[in-house]
Amino acid sequence: MKERKVKFFNRTKGFGFITTTESGEDIFVHESGLIDRISEDDKVKFHTERGKKGLNAINVILIN
């Protein structure tokens, strides 16, 4: 699992982004990939999978 910080998350629209990877790519996160409720600046752990437009975060959990 990777650990990063939530860069942006819009609960109304149900998606956001996690801070960039080493390659400079933001990681898309959709509400369907969440285990815990997240907000901007939260620290999270997650797995990634390659989507049509780049990396997607899945199994996202909040780190206290």
N, CA, C and O atoms as a Tripos MOL2 file, in Angstrom:
@<TRIPOS>MOLECULE
protein
  256   255    64     0     0
PROTEIN
NO_CHARGES

@<TRIPOS>ATOM
      1 N           0.8390   -1.1860    0.0000 N.3       1 MET1
      2 CA          0.0000    0.0000    0.0000 C.3       1 MET1
      3 C           0.8790    1.2430    0.0000 C.2       1 MET1
      4 O           1.9520    1.2710    0.6030 O.2       1 MET1
      5 N           0.3970    2.2620   -0.6880 N.am      2 LYS2
      6 CA          1.1120    3.5310   -0.7450 C.3       2 LYS2
      7 C           0.5180    4.4820    0.2790 C.2       2 LYS2
      8 O          -0.6550    4.3730    0.6340 O.2       2 LYS2
      9 N           1.3400    5.4220    0.7540 N.am      3 GLU3
     10 CA          0.8740    6.4510    1.6780 C.3       3 GLU3
     11 C           1.1120    7.8130    1.0420 C.2       3 GLU3
     12 O           2.2130    8.1140    0.5810 O.2       3 GLU3
     13 N           0.0750    8.6230    1.0240 N.am      4 ARG4
     14 CA          0.1510    9.9750    0.4640 C.3       4 ARG4
     15 C          -0.8740   10.8640    1.1710 C.2       4 ARG4
     16 O          -1.5690   10.4300    2.0890 O.2       4 ARG4
     17 N          -0.9490   12.1180    0.7220 N.am      5 LYS5
     18 CA         -1.8910   13.0870    1.2680 C.3       5 LYS5
     19 C          -2.9470   13.4230    0.2100 C.2       5 LYS5
     20 O          -2.6390   13.5050   -0.9790 O.2       5 LYS5
     21 N          -4.1850   13.6130    0.6500 N.am      6 VAL6
     22 CA         -5.2590   13.9980   -0.2590 C.3       6 VAL6
     23 C          -5.0370   15.4540   -0.6700 C.2       6 VAL6
     24 O          -4.9610   16.3460    0.1750 O.2       6 VAL6
     25 N          -4.9360   15.6730   -1.9600 N.am      7 LYS7
     26 CA         -4.7040   17.0150   -2.5080 C.3       7 LYS7
     27 C          -6.0240   17.7770   -2.6160 C.2       7 LYS7
     28 O          -6.0840   18.9700   -2.3160 O.2       7 LYS7
     29 N          -7.0720   17.0920   -3.0430 N.am      8 PHE8
     30 CA         -8.3860   17.6940   -3.2820 C.3       8 PHE8
     31 C          -9.4290   16.5930   -3.2560 C.2       8 PHE8
     32 O          -9.1920   15.5030   -3.7770 O.2       8 PHE8
     33 N         -10.5770   16.8610   -2.6570 N.am      9 PHE9
     34 CA        -11.6930   15.9180   -2.7430 C.3       9 PHE9
     35 C         -12.9990   16.6830   -2.6540 C.2       9 PHE9
     36 O         -13.2160   17.4450   -1.7110 O.2       9 PHE9
     37 N         -13.8750   16.4820   -3.6380 N.am     10 ASN10
     38 CA        -15.1730   17.1260   -3.7040 C.3      10 ASN10
     39 C         -16.2350   16.0770   -3.3950 C.2      10 ASN10
     40 O         -16.5220   15.2180   -4.2290 O.2      10 ASN10
     41 N         -16.8210   16.1450   -2.1970 N.am     11 ARG11
     42 CA        -17.8170   15.1410   -1.7940 C.3      11 ARG11
     43 C         -19.0740   15.2100   -2.6530 C.2      11 ARG11
     44 O         -19.7030   14.1870   -2.9210 O.2      11 ARG11
     45 N         -19.4410   16.4150   -3.0850 N.am     12 THR12
     46 CA        -20.6380   16.5730   -3.9070 C.3      12 THR12
     47 C         -20.4970   15.8360   -5.2320 C.2      12 THR12
     48 O         -21.4230   15.1630   -5.6830 O.2      12 THR12
     49 N         -19.3280   15.9720   -5.8510 N.am     13 LYS13
     50 CA        -19.0930   15.3210   -7.1440 C.3      13 LYS13
     51 C         -18.5610   13.9000   -6.9900 C.2      13 LYS13
     52 O         -18.6210   13.1140   -7.9350 O.2      13 LYS13
     53 N         -18.0370   13.5580   -5.8040 N.am     14 GLY14
     54 CA        -17.6040   12.1980   -5.5290 C.3      14 GLY14
     55 C         -16.2480   11.8120   -6.0790 C.2      14 GLY14
     56 O         -15.9940   10.6340   -6.3280 O.2      14 GLY14
     57 N         -15.3730   12.7870   -6.2730 N.am     15 PHE15
     58 CA        -14.0320   12.4520   -6.7400 C.3      15 PHE15
     59 C         -13.0240   13.4870   -6.2580 C.2      15 PHE15
     60 O         -13.3850   14.5460   -5.7440 O.2      15 PHE15
     61 N         -11.7510   13.1500   -6.4400 N.am     16 GLY16
     62 CA        -10.6760   14.0610   -6.0750 C.3      16 GLY16
     63 C          -9.3500   13.5130   -6.5420 C.2      16 GLY16
     64 O          -9.2890   12.6430   -7.4110 O.2      16 GLY16
     65 N          -8.2680   14.0420   -5.9440 N.am     17 PHE17
     66 CA         -6.9200   13.6340   -6.3140 C.3      17 PHE17
     67 C          -6.0460   13.5020   -5.0830 C.2      17 PHE17
     68 O          -6.2110   14.2230   -4.1000 O.2      17 PHE17
     69 N          -5.1250   12.5760   -5.1560 N.am     18 ILE18
     70 CA         -4.1190   12.3700   -4.1230 C.3      18 ILE18
     71 C          -2.8160   12.9310   -4.6750 C.2      18 ILE18
     72 O          -2.5860   12.9020   -5.8840 O.2      18 ILE18
     73 N          -1.9570   13.4440   -3.7840 N.am     19 THR19
     74 CA         -0.7290   14.1020   -4.2110 C.3      19 THR19
     75 C           0.0720   13.2810   -5.2080 C.2      19 THR19
     76 O          -0.0310   12.0550   -5.2600 O.2      19 THR19
     77 N           0.8600   13.9760   -5.9850 N.am     20 THR20
     78 CA          1.5890   13.3710   -7.0930 C.3      20 THR20
     79 C           2.5190   12.2400   -6.6630 C.2      20 THR20
     80 O           3.0090   12.1960   -5.5340 O.2      20 THR20
     81 N           2.7360   11.3550   -7.5810 N.am     21 THR21
     82 CA          3.6670   10.2550   -7.3970 C.3      21 THR21
     83 C           5.0680   10.7370   -7.7400 C.2      21 THR21
     84 O           5.2560   11.8890   -8.1300 O.2      21 THR21
     85 N           6.0310    9.8720   -7.5970 N.am     22 GLU22
     86 CA          7.4080   10.1950   -7.9520 C.3      22 GLU22
     87 C           7.5260   10.5880   -9.4240 C.2      22 GLU22
     88 O           8.4190   11.3500   -9.7940 O.2      22 GLU22
     89 N           6.6320   10.0740  -10.2570 N.am     23 SER23
     90 CA          6.6690   10.3620  -11.6870 C.3      23 SER23
     91 C           5.9710   11.6850  -12.0330 C.2      23 SER23
     92 O           5.9290   12.0770  -13.1990 O.2      23 SER23
     93 N           5.4240   12.3730  -11.0190 N.am     24 GLY24
     94 CA          4.7660   13.6490  -11.2550 C.3      24 GLY24
     95 C           3.3130   13.5520  -11.6580 C.2      24 GLY24
     96 O           2.7460   14.5230  -12.1590 O.2      24 GLY24
     97 N           2.6940   12.3960  -11.4490 N.am     25 GLU25
     98 CA          1.3170   12.1560  -11.8650 C.3      25 GLU25
     99 C           0.3850   12.1720  -10.6490 C.2      25 GLU25
    100 O           0.6240   11.4590   -9.6740 O.2      25 GLU25
    101 N          -0.6900   12.9950  -10.7060 N.am     26 ASP26
    102 CA         -1.6990   12.9600   -9.6450 C.3      26 ASP26
    103 C          -2.4750   11.6560   -9.7430 C.2      26 ASP26
    104 O          -2.6420   11.0990  -10.8280 O.2      26 ASP26
    105 N          -2.9430   11.1790   -8.6070 N.am     27 ILE27
    106 CA         -3.6790    9.9230   -8.5590 C.3      27 ILE27
    107 C          -5.1510   10.2440   -8.3510 C.2      27 ILE27
    108 O          -5.5270   10.8440   -7.3450 O.2      27 ILE27
    109 N          -5.9750    9.8460   -9.2990 N.am     28 PHE28
    110 CA         -7.4210   10.0750   -9.2420 C.3      28 PHE28
    111 C          -8.0400    9.1710   -8.1860 C.2      28 PHE28
    112 O          -7.6700    8.0030   -8.0670 O.2      28 PHE28
    113 N          -8.9820    9.7110   -7.4220 N.am     29 VAL29
    114 CA         -9.7100    8.8990   -6.4470 C.3      29 VAL29
    115 C         -11.1990    9.1790   -6.6070 C.2      29 VAL29
    116 O         -11.6380   10.3290   -6.5780 O.2      29 VAL29
    117 N         -11.9730    8.0920   -6.7790 N.am     30 HIS30
    118 CA        -13.4330    8.1810   -6.9050 C.3      30 HIS30
    119 C         -14.0370    7.6290   -5.6230 C.2      30 HIS30
    120 O         -13.4520    6.7550   -4.9830 O.2      30 HIS30
    121 N         -15.1940    8.1310   -5.2530 N.am     31 GLU31
    122 CA        -15.8290    7.6770   -4.0110 C.3      31 GLU31
    123 C         -16.0350    6.1700   -3.9660 C.2      31 GLU31
    124 O         -16.1020    5.5960   -2.8790 O.2      31 GLU31
    125 N         -16.1370    5.5160   -5.1210 N.am     32 SER32
    126 CA        -16.3050    4.0640   -5.1510 C.3      32 SER32
    127 C         -15.0480    3.3260   -4.6870 C.2      32 SER32
    128 O         -15.1110    2.1420   -4.3540 O.2      32 SER32
    129 N         -13.9030    4.0220   -4.6640 N.am     33 GLY33
    130 CA        -12.6530    3.4160   -4.2120 C.3      33 GLY33
    131 C         -12.3440    3.6720   -2.7520 C.2      33 GLY33
    132 O         -11.2860    3.2770   -2.2630 O.2      33 GLY33
    133 N         -13.2670    4.3370   -2.0410 N.am     34 LEU34
    134 CA        -13.0350    4.6940   -0.6400 C.3      34 LEU34
    135 C         -13.5350    3.6280    0.3210 C.2      34 LEU34
    136 O         -14.6000    3.0430    0.1210 O.2      34 LEU34
    137 N         -12.7600    3.3860    1.3570 N.am     35 ILE35
    138 CA        -13.2120    2.5720    2.4810 C.3      35 ILE35
    139 C         -13.6300    3.5180    3.6130 C.2      35 ILE35
    140 O         -14.6470    3.2960    4.2690 O.2      35 ILE35
    141 N         -12.8390    4.5740    3.8350 N.am     36 ASP36
    142 CA        -13.1360    5.5960    4.8320 C.3      36 ASP36
    143 C         -13.5040    6.9050    4.1330 C.2      36 ASP36
    144 O         -13.1790    7.1030    2.9620 O.2      36 ASP36
    145 N         -14.1700    7.7770    4.8440 N.am     37 ARG37
    146 CA        -14.5010    9.1080    4.3300 C.3      37 ARG37
    147 C         -13.2370    9.9630    4.4060 C.2      37 ARG37
    148 O         -12.5610    9.9790    5.4350 O.2      37 ARG37
    149 N         -12.9130   10.6730    3.3220 N.am     38 ILE38
    150 CA        -11.6980   11.4720    3.2790 C.3      38 ILE38
    151 C         -12.0010   12.9320    2.9860 C.2      38 ILE38
    152 O         -13.0540   13.2740    2.4490 O.2      38 ILE38
    153 N         -11.0480   13.7840    3.3530 N.am     39 SER39
    154 CA        -11.1220   15.2190    3.0970 C.3      39 SER39
    155 C          -9.7490   15.7070    2.6590 C.2      39 SER39
    156 O          -8.7580   14.9870    2.7780 O.2      39 SER39
    157 N          -9.6970   16.9210    2.1580 N.am     40 GLU40
    158 CA         -8.4470   17.5380    1.7360 C.3      40 GLU40
    159 C          -7.4440   17.5430    2.8920 C.2      40 GLU40
    160 O          -7.8060   17.8150    4.0370 O.2      40 GLU40
    161 N          -6.1920   17.2420    2.5860 N.am     41 ASP41
    162 CA         -5.0540   17.1930    3.5100 C.3      41 ASP41
    163 C          -5.0180   15.9710    4.4200 C.2      41 ASP41
    164 O          -4.1090   15.8620    5.2420 O.2      41 ASP41
    165 N          -5.9790   15.0390    4.3040 N.am     42 ASP42
    166 CA         -5.9170   13.7930    5.0740 C.3      42 ASP42
    167 C          -4.7770   12.9260    4.5660 C.2      42 ASP42
    168 O          -4.4690   12.9320    3.3740 O.2      42 ASP42
    169 N          -4.1520   12.1820    5.4710 N.am     43 LYS43
    170 CA         -3.1600   11.1830    5.0810 C.3      43 LYS43
    171 C          -3.9040    9.8730    4.8650 C.2      43 LYS43
    172 O          -4.7360    9.4760    5.6810 O.2      43 LYS43
    173 N          -3.5940    9.2070    3.7530 N.am     44 VAL44
    174 CA         -4.3040    7.9790    3.3920 C.3      44 VAL44
    175 C          -3.3430    6.8910    2.9270 C.2      44 VAL44
    176 O          -2.2210    7.1650    2.5010 O.2      44 VAL44
    177 N          -3.8150    5.6490    3.0210 N.am     45 LYS45
    178 CA         -3.1320    4.4850    2.4490 C.3      45 LYS45
    179 C          -4.0500    3.9370    1.3740 C.2      45 LYS45
    180 O          -5.2730    3.9910    1.5070 O.2      45 LYS45
    181 N          -3.4610    3.4060    0.3030 N.am     46 PHE46
    182 CA         -4.2890    2.9320   -0.8090 C.3      46 PHE46
    183 C          -3.4670    2.0650   -1.7510 C.2      46 PHE46
    184 O          -2.2370    2.0520   -1.7030 O.2      46 PHE46
    185 N          -4.1710    1.3480   -2.6000 N.am     47 HIS47
    186 CA         -3.5810    0.6250   -3.7230 C.3      47 HIS47
    187 C          -3.9040    1.4190   -4.9710 C.2      47 HIS47
    188 O          -4.7930    2.2700   -4.9510 O.2      47 HIS47
    189 N          -3.1970    1.1540   -6.0580 N.am     48 THR48
    190 CA         -3.5050    1.8310   -7.3180 C.3      48 THR48
    191 C          -3.7520    0.8100   -8.4130 C.2      48 THR48
    192 O          -3.2770   -0.3250   -8.3680 O.2      48 THR48
    193 N          -4.5140    1.2620   -9.3940 N.am     49 GLU49
    194 CA         -4.7030    0.4900  -10.6110 C.3      49 GLU49
    195 C          -4.6800    1.4700  -11.7760 C.2      49 GLU49
    196 O          -5.0640    2.6300  -11.6280 O.2      49 GLU49
    197 N          -4.2360    1.0090  -12.9120 N.am     50 ARG50
    198 CA         -4.1520    1.8610  -14.0980 C.3      50 ARG50
    199 C          -5.5270    1.9550  -14.7290 C.2      50 ARG50
    200 O          -6.1420    0.9350  -15.0430 O.2      50 ARG50
    201 N          -6.0160    3.1860  -14.9190 N.am     51 GLY51
    202 CA         -7.2960    3.4340  -15.5730 C.3      51 GLY51
    203 C          -7.0660    3.9730  -16.9710 C.2      51 GLY51
    204 O          -5.9310    4.0270  -17.4450 O.2      51 GLY51
    205 N          -8.1420    4.3710  -17.6290 N.am     52 LYS52
    206 CA         -8.0450    4.8990  -18.9950 C.3      52 LYS52
    207 C          -7.2300    6.1810  -19.0640 C.2      52 LYS52
    208 O          -6.5520    6.4330  -20.0600 O.2      52 LYS52
    209 N          -7.2910    6.9970  -18.0070 N.am     53 LYS53
    210 CA         -6.6140    8.2970  -18.0250 C.3      53 LYS53
    211 C          -5.4520    8.3910  -17.0430 C.2      53 LYS53
    212 O          -4.9330    9.4870  -16.8300 O.2      53 LYS53
    213 N          -5.0280    7.2930  -16.4420 N.am     54 GLY54
    214 CA         -3.9110    7.3290  -15.4960 C.3      54 GLY54
    215 C          -4.1910    6.4650  -14.2920 C.2      54 GLY54
    216 O          -5.0420    5.5760  -14.3350 O.2      54 GLY54
    217 N          -3.4670    6.7320  -13.2080 N.am     55 LEU55
    218 CA         -3.6060    5.9380  -11.9940 C.3      55 LEU55
    219 C          -4.8790    6.2860  -11.2350 C.2      55 LEU55
    220 O          -5.2690    7.4500  -11.1410 O.2      55 LEU55
    221 N          -5.5210    5.2440  -10.6930 N.am     56 ASN56
    222 CA         -6.7000    5.3990   -9.8400 C.3      56 ASN56
    223 C          -6.3850    4.7980   -8.4860 C.2      56 ASN56
    224 O          -5.8080    3.7140   -8.4040 O.2      56 ASN56
    225 N          -6.7600    5.4930   -7.4240 N.am     57 ALA57
    226 CA         -6.6010    4.9760   -6.0620 C.3      57 ALA57
    227 C          -7.8010    4.1030   -5.7340 C.2      57 ALA57
    228 O          -8.9430    4.4610   -6.0220 O.2      57 ALA57
    229 N          -7.5270    2.9420   -5.1210 N.am     58 ILE58
    230 CA         -8.5800    2.0380   -4.6870 C.3      58 ILE58
    231 C          -8.2840    1.5930   -3.2630 C.2      58 ILE58
    232 O          -7.1460    1.6870   -2.8050 O.2      58 ILE58
    233 N          -9.3020    1.1080   -2.5630 N.am     59 ASN59
    234 CA         -9.1570    0.6460   -1.1840 C.3      59 ASN59
    235 C          -8.5090    1.7200   -0.3140 C.2      59 ASN59
    236 O          -7.5810    1.4400    0.4450 O.2      59 ASN59
    237 N          -9.0020    2.9410   -0.4300 N.am     60 VAL60
    238 CA         -8.4170    4.0920    0.2730 C.3      60 VAL60
    239 C          -8.8840    4.1080    1.7260 C.2      60 VAL60
    240 O         -10.0820    4.1260    2.0070 O.2      60 VAL60
    241 N          -7.9060    4.1020    2.6550 N.am     61 ILE61
    242 CA         -8.2150    4.1700    4.0860 C.3      61 ILE61
    243 C          -7.4990    5.3580    4.6970 C.2      61 ILE61
    244 O          -6.4190    5.7500    4.2560 O.2      61 ILE61
    245 N          -8.1190    5.9180    5.7130 N.am     62 LEU62
    246 CA         -7.6000    7.0710    6.4220 C.3      62 LEU62
    247 C          -6.5430    6.6260    7.4260 C.2      62 LEU62
    248 O          -6.7150    5.6160    8.1080 O.2      62 LEU62
    249 N          -5.4470    7.3830    7.5190 N.am     63 ILE63
    250 CA         -4.4070    7.1350    8.5120 C.3      63 ILE63
    251 C          -4.5550    8.1890    9.6000 C.2      63 ILE63
    252 O          -4.6280    9.3820    9.3050 O.2      63 ILE63
    253 N          -4.5990    7.7560   10.8530 N.am     64 ASN64
    254 CA         -4.7010    8.7100   11.9690 C.3      64 ASN64
    255 C          -3.3860    9.3400   12.2920 C.2      64 ASN64
    256 O          -3.3030   10.1630   13.2040 O.2      64 ASN64
@<TRIPOS>BOND
     1     1     2 1
     2     2     3 1
     3     3     4 2
     4     3     5 am
     5     5     6 1
     6     6     7 1
     7     7     8 2
     8     7     9 am
     9     9    10 1
    10    10    11 1
    11    11    12 2
    12    11    13 am
    13    13    14 1
    14    14    15 1
    15    15    16 2
    16    15    17 am
    17    17    18 1
    18    18    19 1
    19    19    20 2
    20    19    21 am
    21    21    22 1
    22    22    23 1
    23    23    24 2
    24    23    25 am
    25    25    26 1
    26    26    27 1
    27    27    28 2
    28    27    29 am
    29    29    30 1
    30    30    31 1
    31    31    32 2
    32    31    33 am
    33    33    34 1
    34    34    35 1
    35    35    36 2
    36    35    37 am
    37    37    38 1
    38    38    39 1
    39    39    40 2
    40    39    41 am
    41    41    42 1
    42    42    43 1
    43    43    44 2
    44    43    45 am
    45    45    46 1
    46    46    47 1
    47    47    48 2
    48    47    49 am
    49    49    50 1
    50    50    51 1
    51    51    52 2
    52    51    53 am
    53    53    54 1
    54    54    55 1
    55    55    56 2
    56    55    57 am
    57    57    58 1
    58    58    59 1
    59    59    60 2
    60    59    61 am
    61    61    62 1
    62    62    63 1
    63    63    64 2
    64    63    65 am
    65    65    66 1
    66    66    67 1
    67    67    68 2
    68    67    69 am
    69    69    70 1
    70    70    71 1
    71    71    72 2
    72    71    73 am
    73    73    74 1
    74    74    75 1
    75    75    76 2
    76    75    77 am
    77    77    78 1
    78    78    79 1
    79    79    80 2
    80    79    81 am
    81    81    82 1
    82    82    83 1
    83    83    84 2
    84    83    85 am
    85    85    86 1
    86    86    87 1
    87    87    88 2
    88    87    89 am
    89    89    90 1
    90    90    91 1
    91    91    92 2
    92    91    93 am
    93    93    94 1
    94    94    95 1
    95    95    96 2
    96    95    97 am
    97    97    98 1
    98    98    99 1
    99    99   100 2
   100    99   101 am
   101   101   102 1
   102   102   103 1
   103   103   104 2
   104   103   105 am
   105   105   106 1
   106   106   107 1
   107   107   108 2
   108   107   109 am
   109   109   110 1
   110   110   111 1
   111   111   112 2
   112   111   113 am
   113   113   114 1
   114   114   115 1
   115   115   116 2
   116   115   117 am
   117   117   118 1
   118   118   119 1
   119   119   120 2
   120   119   121 am
   121   121   122 1
   122   122   123 1
   123   123   124 2
   124   123   125 am
   125   125   126 1
   126   126   127 1
   127   127   128 2
   128   127   129 am
   129   129   130 1
   130   130   131 1
   131   131   132 2
   132   131   133 am
   133   133   134 1
   134   134   135 1
   135   135   136 2
   136   135   137 am
   137   137   138 1
   138   138   139 1
   139   139   140 2
   140   139   141 am
   141   141   142 1
   142   142   143 1
   143   143   144 2
   144   143   145 am
   145   145   146 1
   146   146   147 1
   147   147   148 2
   148   147   149 am
   149   149   150 1
   150   150   151 1
   151   151   152 2
   152   151   153 am
   153   153   154 1
   154   154   155 1
   155   155   156 2
   156   155   157 am
   157   157   158 1
   158   158   159 1
   159   159   160 2
   160   159   161 am
   161   161   162 1
   162   162   163 1
   163   163   164 2
   164   163   165 am
   165   165   166 1
   166   166   167 1
   167   167   168 2
   168   167   169 am
   169   169   170 1
   170   170   171 1
   171   171   172 2
   172   171   173 am
   173   173   174 1
   174   174   175 1
   175   175   176 2
   176   175   177 am
   177   177   178 1
   178   178   179 1
   179   179   180 2
   180   179   181 am
   181   181   182 1
   182   182   183 1
   183   183   184 2
   184   183   185 am
   185   185   186 1
   186   186   187 1
   187   187   188 2
   188   187   189 am
   189   189   190 1
   190   190   191 1
   191   191   192 2
   192   191   193 am
   193   193   194 1
   194   194   195 1
   195   195   196 2
   196   195   197 am
   197   197   198 1
   198   198   199 1
   199   199   200 2
   200   199   201 am
   201   201   202 1
   202   202   203 1
   203   203   204 2
   204   203   205 am
   205   205   206 1
   206   206   207 1
   207   207   208 2
   208   207   209 am
   209   209   210 1
   210   210   211 1
   211   211   212 2
   212   211   213 am
   213   213   214 1
   214   214   215 1
   215   215   216 2
   216   215   217 am
   217   217   218 1
   218   218   219 1
   219   219   220 2
   220   219   221 am
   221   221   222 1
   222   222   223 1
   223   223   224 2
   224   223   225 am
   225   225   226 1
   226   226   227 1
   227   227   228 2
   228   227   229 am
   229   229   230 1
   230   230   231 1
   231   231   232 2
   232   231   233 am
   233   233   234 1
   234   234   235 1
   235   235   236 2
   236   235   237 am
   237   237   238 1
   238   238   239 1
   239   239   240 2
   240   239   241 am
   241   241   242 1
   242   242   243 1
   243   243   244 2
   244   243   245 am
   245   245   246 1
   246   246   247 1
   247   247   248 2
   248   247   249 am
   249   249   250 1
   250   250   251 1
   251   251   252 2
   252   251   253 am
   253   253   254 1
   254   254   255 1
   255   255   256 2
@<TRIPOS>SUBSTRUCTURE
     1 MET1         2 RESIDUE 1 A MET
     2 LYS2         6 RESIDUE 1 A LYS
     3 GLU3        10 RESIDUE 1 A GLU
     4 ARG4        14 RESIDUE 1 A ARG
     5 LYS5        18 RESIDUE 1 A LYS
     6 VAL6        22 RESIDUE 1 A VAL
     7 LYS7        26 RESIDUE 1 A LYS
     8 PHE8        30 RESIDUE 1 A PHE
     9 PHE9        34 RESIDUE 1 A PHE
    10 ASN10       38 RESIDUE 1 A ASN
    11 ARG11       42 RESIDUE 1 A ARG
    12 THR12       46 RESIDUE 1 A THR
    13 LYS13       50 RESIDUE 1 A LYS
    14 GLY14       54 RESIDUE 1 A GLY
    15 PHE15       58 RESIDUE 1 A PHE
    16 GLY16       62 RESIDUE 1 A GLY
    17 PHE17       66 RESIDUE 1 A PHE
    18 ILE18       70 RESIDUE 1 A ILE
    19 THR19       74 RESIDUE 1 A THR
    20 THR20       78 RESIDUE 1 A THR
    21 THR21       82 RESIDUE 1 A THR
    22 GLU22       86 RESIDUE 1 A GLU
    23 SER23       90 RESIDUE 1 A SER
    24 GLY24       94 RESIDUE 1 A GLY
    25 GLU25       98 RESIDUE 1 A GLU
    26 ASP26      102 RESIDUE 1 A ASP
    27 ILE27      106 RESIDUE 1 A ILE
    28 PHE28      110 RESIDUE 1 A PHE
    29 VAL29      114 RESIDUE 1 A VAL
    30 HIS30      118 RESIDUE 1 A HIS
    31 GLU31      122 RESIDUE 1 A GLU
    32 SER32      126 RESIDUE 1 A SER
    33 GLY33      130 RESIDUE 1 A GLY
    34 LEU34      134 RESIDUE 1 A LEU
    35 ILE35      138 RESIDUE 1 A ILE
    36 ASP36      142 RESIDUE 1 A ASP
    37 ARG37      146 RESIDUE 1 A ARG
    38 ILE38      150 RESIDUE 1 A ILE
    39 SER39      154 RESIDUE 1 A SER
    40 GLU40      158 RESIDUE 1 A GLU
    41 ASP41      162 RESIDUE 1 A ASP
    42 ASP42      166 RESIDUE 1 A ASP
    43 LYS43      170 RESIDUE 1 A LYS
    44 VAL44      174 RESIDUE 1 A VAL
    45 LYS45      178 RESIDUE 1 A LYS
    46 PHE46      182 RESIDUE 1 A PHE
    47 HIS47      186 RESIDUE 1 A HIS
    48 THR48      190 RESIDUE 1 A THR
    49 GLU49      194 RESIDUE 1 A GLU
    50 ARG50      198 RESIDUE 1 A ARG
    51 GLY51      202 RESIDUE 1 A GLY
    52 LYS52      206 RESIDUE 1 A LYS
    53 LYS53      210 RESIDUE 1 A LYS
    54 GLY54      214 RESIDUE 1 A GLY
    55 LEU55      218 RESIDUE 1 A LEU
    56 ASN56      222 RESIDUE 1 A ASN
    57 ALA57      226 RESIDUE 1 A ALA
    58 ILE58      230 RESIDUE 1 A ILE
    59 ASN59      234 RESIDUE 1 A ASN
    60 VAL60      238 RESIDUE 1 A VAL
    61 ILE61      242 RESIDUE 1 A ILE
    62 LEU62      246 RESIDUE 1 A LEU
    63 ILE63      250 RESIDUE 1 A ILE
    64 ASN64      254 RESIDUE 1 A ASN
